[in-house]
Structures are given as structure tokens and as C-alpha cells.
Amino acid sequence: MDELMSGQTGYLNMYIIPWGINIATALVVFVIGKIVAKWVCSAVSRLMKRSNVDEILITFIENILYFALLVVVVIAALDRLGVNTSSVIAVFAAAGLAVGLALKDSLSNFAAGVMLVFFKPFKNGDFIEAAGNMGVVEEIRIFNTIIRTGDNREIIIPNSHIYGGTIVNFSARDTRRIDLVFGIGYGDDLKQAKSLIEKAMKDDARILQDPAPVVMLLELADSSVNFAVRPWVKAGDYWEVRSDLLEALKTRC
């Protein structure tokens, strides 16, 4: 009887109690780890909201971060149970590599979308030229950007194509310079033509006086004497003023 009791006590001390402690410790690690992971994700989310980061991006990053932290918590809990975590890590690494290879293009677009949102080379409503397309930015999404062309077409461009190329933002500055080349004949009065060009720009109230508009002799071409006409206007008035100025110059000169 004493031997039986001794054996049960030894079994209890050697296996049940240590395993019970390990299981309890693993559960505590898992529960506390989940709480900490949620707190970290919440703090990161609040920080991004204060920085006016896109809501879709906030949700996406928050989910990715929570999943990554949860993997760490699970591995830590398994380690407390005595599980060989190196094999578990190897499985996660292999799975991550397989997913990464399968979603290579999507991940590239996502990374470019993150860069566009954080560095803000343009915003919704800006008129841009990117990836061989020109139009007004309608929406910047995680994987692509939507722009609307002048003839009301909707173009969806992968973010990697935009961020990997040259971006021209016509709305980045409040003012723009109109660059025109206006030619007159060799037999025309040079000073009178210059005076008429200057008056045409002065008569248009939309043309700014600071910086002052410039009229200069550009070149003596084969069949014309060409002037460089360079007035400054508000960015929103650019196309209307350009068209009206061309018409005024043709009419007066």
C-alpha cells in the first residue's frame, strides 16, 4: 500500500504537477499576450488616425500587426508547454514564403500604396500625370489608385506602377506658369507686337502681376519671329486663361 501511494505521489510530482503548471503558465502567457497585442494594435491605430492616415490602410495594418503579434504569443505559449518551437517557426516561415511568392504583385502594390498614403505625393482631387495617364485623383486605395480623365473616363492604376515611375502633380502649387510661343512675320512691327501681347495679358484680371508676366524674344525662326509669352495664373484658371489668351493674341496681333 505504501509503495502504491509512493508511486502515485511520485507520478503526481513528476508529471501531473509540472504539466499542470506548464499548461497554466501557457494559458496565462496566451491571455496576457492577446491583451497586449490588442493594446498595441489599438495604440498604433490611434497614432495613424492622428496622422490622418487612410481608414482602409489603418484597418489593414491593424489586422496584419495583430496577426503577427498573435503568432508570437502562440509560439511563446507553446514554448511554455515544452513544444519544439523551432519546427513551428519553420512552418510559419515556409507558409509566409509561399504566400509571399503567390501574392508578389499584390504585396508590391500594397507596399506602394502605403508609401503613397504616408508620403502623400498627391491627394484626392489633385490633377496628376502618372503611369502614362493624366486626370483627377478620385481615390487612393490599398492596391490601386483611381483617376478620372477630362472626358470622364475612370482609370484604375496599380499603385506600384505609379510609385515606381514619375509623378507630375499639377495641383501641388497654388499657381502655374503658362508657357506660350507666339510668332509674328518678319515684316511685322516688333515693338508693336510686344506691346499688344503685354496689353492682352494686362487686360485679363486672372493673370497675376506677382510674379509679373514675361514677354521676351525667343528666336528668329525660318519663317517667323517668335516670342516667349509666360504669364502666371492660379492653378485652377490655367486651361481657361491659356485658351482665352491664345484667342486674344490671335485677334489683336
Beta strands, then each sheet from edge to edge (+ up, - down):
strand 1: 127-130
strand 2: 133-140
strand 3: 144-148
strand 4: 154-158
strand 5: 167-169
strand 6: 175-177
strand 7: 180-184
strand 8: 207-208
strand 9: 214-220
strand 10: 225-230
strand 11: 232-234
sheet 1: 4+ 3- 2+ 1- 5+
sheet 2: 6+ 11- 8+
sheet 3: 7+ 10- 9+
end
